[in-house]
Amino acid sequence: YGMSKKNKYDELANFIVQLVGGKENIQYVTHCVTRLRINVNDTTKVDTKKIEEIEGCLGVQWSGNQLQIIIGQAVADAYKRVVEVNNLQDTGSSQKPSNNEKKNPVIAILDIVAGCITPVIPGLIAGGFFQILVLLTTMAGLISEGSSIHTVLTFVGNTPFYFLPVFIGGYTAKKLGGNQTMGMIVGAMFLHPDFISGLAEGPLSIFGLPIHNASYGSSIFPALLSVSLMVPIEKFIAKHSPDSLRSILEPFITLLIIMPIALCVTGPLGDVLGTYISSAIMWLYNTIGFLGVAVVACLWPLLVMTGMHHALVPYILNSFATLGFEGICETAMIISNIDQGAACLAVALKTKDKTLKSTAFGCSITAMVGGVTEPGFYGVTFPLKTPLYCAMAGSFMGASIAAIGKTCAYSVAGSTGLLGGLPIYIAGGMSNLLWMVAGVLIGIILTFVLTYIFYKEDVKEI
């Protein structure tokens, strides 16, 4: 299953589809930063051993009925070839979950969360770094507050966050097999200027039901809950509408039904849920101090491996929306990812195996600079075990130091490595940044030293 350099993505696409049981076994295909994600109908038809033999495949794992193929940073190109060569662009948009997925509600919920939030993250990263750009240029005296360029850069940076309900609504509808435009409309309802001004001027109601007064800009849960309920309503109406009237009845009646539910029930419920989740986690953070951040950093590689890190994404984004900062997951994630690179670097310098040395050195740069750990995790630390344990120990200590200084991130990281991770701590002041730098350095040094000492090539790894 080797690939020629000239047509490597064409061959990769053809081999993957063949080895997952053919096109008919694929529900839909998507990808994250480094993984090609394929939801299948029958897992027994997938030949994971042969997939792992394909050149360029760094590993394979399952998350429910979703096959996750570790490709690396070029995964977007591989994904593009898969959907183009096999005409998979629209598959899965109306597919029902398999029986296996129905028996795993936790996996199904995580899958929905990942599907509706992951596509939004690049926009949030762009917005966050616009905010960092405004902060740095203002501090340097290059632009002044109130100037035209300051105003423009500020509102452009805030746009992805403010209109987050629209994006979440659209992608939630798409993930659940509903009409994406209808999902966007539901999210946009919460942000309409007349709705906002009406709430400010006095109480609003619809059909005699009071509408909760809340600010929905930058929120996640109101749109996610509302659209999750909208989709089955939409499907029910579509199923029972005459074909000649369906194009009119389906969108109109769906919106008519979901409107009072969203404004009076799911919207307020999502607002309260988001507020209390952020408050509860910050209470836990303030109560147990550095220990919580240290434990998350230590276990982060395992959370990513099992897909459980997706459960934390709504909290992370909601924390930025409600509090303006996040003090646990971003710090833990960045330190953990950098330490995976430090462990790979130690292996690269100690091993005498030329292939492993080259692989580990490349993975160390990818993880430490770019924050992409899958190549290093699946290609080096996880198979060798000892470097993984050393990285987890180093991350525990590094995150402890950062958390003692109560360092907090003030934006979504562009990449969870040195280049993209550290700038998001600048807005909290020099002390905030220095505590994070200290945590990162302690983690790197301890991980490197432990790995270099305890990794032995002549001893079988346990």
N, C-alpha and C positions, 0 to 999 in steps of 0.2 A: 504493500500500500504506500510505497514511497511516492514522492511528488517531484516533478521537475520544477526548477525555479521559474521557468517561463510561464507555466500554466498551473501554478500550485493551488490557487484558489478554486479554479474549475475542478481540478481533481479532488480537492478536499470536499467540495460540495457534493460531487457525485458519490464519493465513498461514504460520506456520512449518511446520506439519504438511503443508500443501499443497505448499510449496516444497522440502521434503526428500524428495518423492516419494510422499507419502501415508503413512497409518498402517502399511500393509503393509511399507514400507521401513524402519521404525523397529524396532530391537532393544530399546532401552530409553532412558529419559530420566532424567537426573539434573542436579545443578547444584552449583557451588561458591559462593564468596562473590559473584562477579559474572558468572559464565558459565553459560549453559544448555548442557548437554552432551548431545548426541544421537548415540548409536551407530547407524549405518545399515548395511543389507545391501549396498547398491549406491551408491557415491559419485557415479557418473555421473548419477544421477537428481536430485541436489541442485543447485538453482539458487542458488548463493551470491551472484551479482550482485544478484538481486532481493531476497534476504534482507537484504543490506546496505542496500537502499533503504527498508526498513521503518523508520518513525520510532521511535526508541528503541533501535535496533540500532546499537551503536558499532563493530562489526567482526565479522569471521568468520575462523576459522582451522581447520585440520585437525590432528588428532593421530591418525595411523593412520586408522581408520574412524570416529573420533569427530569430529563436527562441533561446534565450540565457538563459540557465539554470545554475543558480549559484550553484556550487557544493562545491567550496573551494579548498584547496591546493592538495587534492587527485583527482582532476579532470582528470589527466593523466591516472590514473588507471581506472576510470569510462569510459573514452573515449576508452581505449583499449578494455574493455569488450564489449562496445556497438558495435564497428566495428568487433570484433571477433565473438561474439555470433550471430550477424545478417549479417555477411559477407558484410560489408559496405566499405571495404578498397578502392575499386575502384569506388564506386558510385559517380556521380557528376563530374567525370573528363571530360566528354563530354556533360554534361547536359546544356541545354540552360536556361537562366534566365527566370523566370516566367513573366507573363504579368505585375504583380504588381511591380516586380523589374524594368521592362523597364520603368515604369511610374515614377520611383524615381531615376533619374540619380545621384543625390548627394549620396544617399545611396549606389547605385551600385559602384560608384567611391571609396567611403570609404571602401566598401567590398573588392574591388580589392587591394587597398593599404594595408589593414590589411592582406589579404591573401598572398601577396608577400613579406611583410616585417616582419610580426610576426614570421615566422619560422626561420628567420635569427638572431633574437635578442639574443638567447642563445649564439651563436658564438661570437657576438660582446661583450657580457658581459664577456665571457671568455678572449677575447683579451684585453679588457679594464683592467681587473684585472691582467693580465700578465704585462701590462704596469705599473700598480701601484706597483706590486711586484718588478719590476726592479728599480723603483724610490726609494722605501723604502729601499731595500737592498743596493743600491748604496749610499744613504744618510747615512746609518748605517755603511758603510765601509765594508760590508760583501762581496761585489763583486766590482770590479773596471771597469770603462769604458774601452772598448777595449779588455777586457778579453773574452775568448771563451764563457763562460757561459752568460756573458752580451750580446754578439752578438746573441746567440741562443735565449735567452729569448725575446730579442727585436724583432727579425724577426718573431718569433712565435706569439707574441702579435700583431704585425702589419698585419699578414696574413689575419685574418677575415675582416679587413677594406680594405686592398688593393684589395682583390679579391671580394669585395662587388658586382660589376657589374655582375659577374658570378652567384652569388647566387640569386640576384634580377632577372636576366634574366630567370633562371631556374624556380623559384617559380612563376614568372608572367605568364610564359607559362603554368605551371600546373594549376594555378588559372583560366586561361581563356580557358582551355580545349585544349591547344596545346601540342606539343611534348616538354617535359622538357629538353631533351638533346639539341634540336635546340635552345631553349631559352638560355641555358648556353653557347652555341657556339657564339651566338650574343653578349652576355655580354663579353665573352673572347676575341672577336675581338678587343675590345677597349684596351686590356691589352697586346696584343702580342708584344714581344720584338722587332720584325722587324717593326711593326707599330710605336712603340714609337721612335725607332732610326731613322726611315724614316722621321717622323715629325721633329725630332731634326736637321737632316741634310739638310732639304730643303722642299719646298712645295710638297705635294702629290696630285694626282688626280686619278679619276676612271671614265672611259668613258667620259673624257673631263670635268668632274665636279670637282671643287676644294674641297679638304678635309680640314676641319677646324682644325687648330692646337690647341689642348687642351689636358689637362691631365685628364684622365678618372678614374684613380685609386681612390678608395673609394667613387665613385659617385653612385647615385641612379637613377636619372631621365633619363640619356641617355639610359640605359638598359631597364628601365620600359617603356619608350615611344616607343623604337624600337621594343621590343617584343610584346607590345600591338598591334602594326601594323603588326608584323610578323604573329601572330596567324590567323587572318582572311585571310591573303594571303595563309597560309599553308592549311587552310580548303578549300579555293576555288580551289586550285590546286588538293587537294585530291579528291574533288567532281568531277572534270572534267578530271581526269587522268584514262586511261584504267587500269583495275585491274592488268593486267600482267606487267605493267610498273610503277605502283604507288610507289612501294618501292624505285624506282630509281628517278622518276620525282619529287615526293613530297619533299624530303629533298633538292635535288640539285637545282631545280628551285626556291624553297622558299628562299634558301640562296643566289642564284644569284640575285633575285629581292630585297631582304631586305638589301643586302650588301651596295650598293651605297646609299640607302635611309638612313640607319643607320649612315654611315660614313659621309655623306654630309648634312643630314637634321636633323633627330631626335636626333642623338648624339650631334651635336653642339647646337641644340635647348634645349636639356636637360641640357647641361653644363651651358648655359646662364641662363636658368630658375632657376637652383639650386643656382647659384652665386647670382642672383638678389633677390631671396627669402630670402636667409640668410642675404644679405646686407640690404634689406628693413626692416626685423624684427629687426636687430641690430640697424638700424637707429631709428626705433620706440622706441626701448629700451633706447637708449641714449637720445632721445628727451623727452619722458614722464617720464623718470627716474624710480623710484621704483613702480609707480602706476600700470604699466602694469603687472609686476610680481605679485603684490598683488591681482589684479583682477583675473588673471589666477588661482592663488592658491585658492582664495575664491570660484571660480566657478568650480574647478577641479572635485569635486564629481558629479556635474551635467553633465559635459562633458563626464565623464566615463559612466554615466547612459544612456546617449543618443548615445554613441559610437562616439561622435564628437572628442574625443581625438586622434582617429586614423589619423585625418587630420593633426595633428601636428607631427606625427612620421617622415615623410619625412624631414620636416624642422630640427628636432632634429638631425637626423643622418647626414644630409647634412651640418649642422653647424659644427659638429665635423670634417667632412671631409674637409671643406673649411677653417674654422677658427681655428680649433683645440680645441674649447671650445664651451659651450652653456650656456647662461646666464638667460634664462627665464623659460622654461618648466620643466627642471630637478629640479630646485630649488623649483618651485611652486608645482610640483607633490610630491616631498619628504616631504615637510612641510605639505601639505594637508593630505597625507596618515598617517603621524605620528599623526597629530591632530585628525583624525578619531579615532585612538587608544586612545588618551587622553580623548576624549569624552566618549568612551566606559568604560574606567577606572573609570571616575567620576560616571557614571550610576551604575557600579558594586558596588562601595563603598556606594552609597546612597540608592539603591533600597532594599526593604525588600522581594522582590519576589526571591525565591531561584533559580528558573530556569533562570530568567533574569540575576541574579547576576553571575551565572556560565557561561552563554553564553557571557555576556558582558566582563567578565574578560578574558576569552579565546580569544575573538575578539580583546581586547586591546593589548595583547601580539603579536598576529598575525600581526596586523597593525603597531604597533610601532617598533617592531623588524624586521619583515619580509617585511613590506610594502604592505601586501595583505589586502585590505580594504573591498572587497565584503562581507565577512561574517559579519563584523561589520556594514557596510553600510546598507545591506538589512535585517540584523537580529536585529539591535539596533537603529542606528541613524536615518535612513530614516523612519521607522515606528513610532518612537517616536517624530520626527520632531525637538523638542527643542534642543536635543544634536547636530543635524545636523547644525542648525543655529549657535549654539555656536562654533562648529568646523570651520565653514566657517568664522566667525568673527575672531577667533584665527589665522586662516591661513592667513587672510588678513594682520593682524598686524605682524605676524612672518615673512611672505614673504617680507613685507615692510622693516623690519630691515635688512634682508639678502640682499635685493636689494639696500638699501642705501649704503652698503659696496661694491656694484657691484660684489658680489660673483658669480663665474662661475664654472660649472662642466667641468671636463676635460676628462670624459669617460662616456660611458653608464653605468648606475647604475646596479649592480648585483641584487639588490632588493631595492625598494624605501622606505626602512625603515632605522633605525639607523645603522644597521650593514653594509648594502650594499650601503647606500646613502652617508654617510659622507666621506668614503675613496676617493671618486671621486673628492673631493675638495682639496686634499693634494697637487696635482701637481701645483696648483696656488699659493702656498706659505702659510705660517702660518696665515697671515692676512686674506687670502681668506677663509681658513678653519674656523677661529674664527668667522668671520662674519656669516657664515652659521650656526655654532653652536649656536650663539646668536639668530639667527632667529628661529631655531628649539626650543630652550628653551623658548623664548617668546611665541611662538605658543602653546607649550604644557601647559605652566602655565596658559595663558589666557583662552585657551579652557577648561581646567580642572576646573578652578575657575568659569567661566561663566556657565558651564554645572551643576556643583554642586549646584550653587545658584538658577538657573532658572528652572532646571528640577524638576517637581512636579508630583508625582505619583497620588496624589489625585485630580489633575486637568486634565480634558480631553485635550489631545494634539490637537492643531489646525493644 
